[in-house]
Amino acid sequence: MSTEEMRRDDNSGADVPRLEPWLVVMLIAIVPMVAALALPREFVMHLATIAGMLFLVGAAMLVVQERRRR
């Protein structure tokens, strides 16, 4: 393999789309809300609180990421 082919292979990984960490956290926030549908009412507020906290953490991660890019 020539050095030009090796450089091209190294650069090809840069264009691969990836799921941002903040987006993953926000998507995970959906899980407690879905679980609240299946569990008794006494757990709904706890699960909603967990989902809200995960959403806020994801939003904070997005803000930090955008500030680092500037």
NORJONOR-V263968 format. One record per residue. BURIAL is b if it has 24 or more other C-alpha atoms within 12 Angstrom, else e. Layout:
BEGIN
<<BURIAL> <BURIAL>>
END
This chain:
BEGIN
<<e> <e> <e> <e> <e> <e> <e> <e> <e> <e> <e> <e> <e> <e> <e> <e> <e> <e> <e> <e> <e> <b> <e> <e> <b> <b> <e> <e> <b> <e> <e> <b> <b> <e> <e> <e> <e> <e> <e> <e> <e> <e> <e> <e> <e> <e> <b> <e> <e> <b> <b> <e> <e> <b> <b> <e> <e> <b> <e> <e> <e> <e> <e> <e> <e> <e> <e> <e> <e> <e>>
END
